[in-house]
């Protein structure tokens, strides 16, 4: 496993990958330190493409990431994370729609938990999931970041939803 820090408009990010692909993209939250395993190695150029695509995304020049991903999770989480990747840039969905998408319409809360456990934020776009009523619901990176990402993508939300954050 190798890792690298990357500065972005939403703060410092920690990228973690192995030979199969990106496993984690974590945001700094409340000045909590990240746990860097003693078995991880500082990346040299292995994560350059991830950083390049993130920079393009934040500059408004990329709408879709083309990277090998290797998130670790249960089969259910994997299904939710796959469904998240079908939400188009600049669009939003809700937990009940995701539950229906994976043919588990009664698993709305479990879908919410899997969404919250997404280890590759931004690239697996969990920020595109909002409340059925259009509200900005929980986001591990914080609601201000979620609002910023949705605004960057031009998502159509009631203006008061973005301004109230």
Buried (B, 14 or more C-beta within 10 A) or exposed (E): BBBBBBEBEBEEBBBBBEEEEBBBBBBBEEEEEBEEEEEBEEBEEBBEBBBEBBBEBBEEEBEEBEBEBBBEBEEBBBBBBBBBBEBEBEEBBBBBBBBBBBEBEEBBEBBBEBBEBBBBBBBBBBBBBBBEEEEBBEBBBBBEBBBBBBEBBEBEBEEEBBEEE
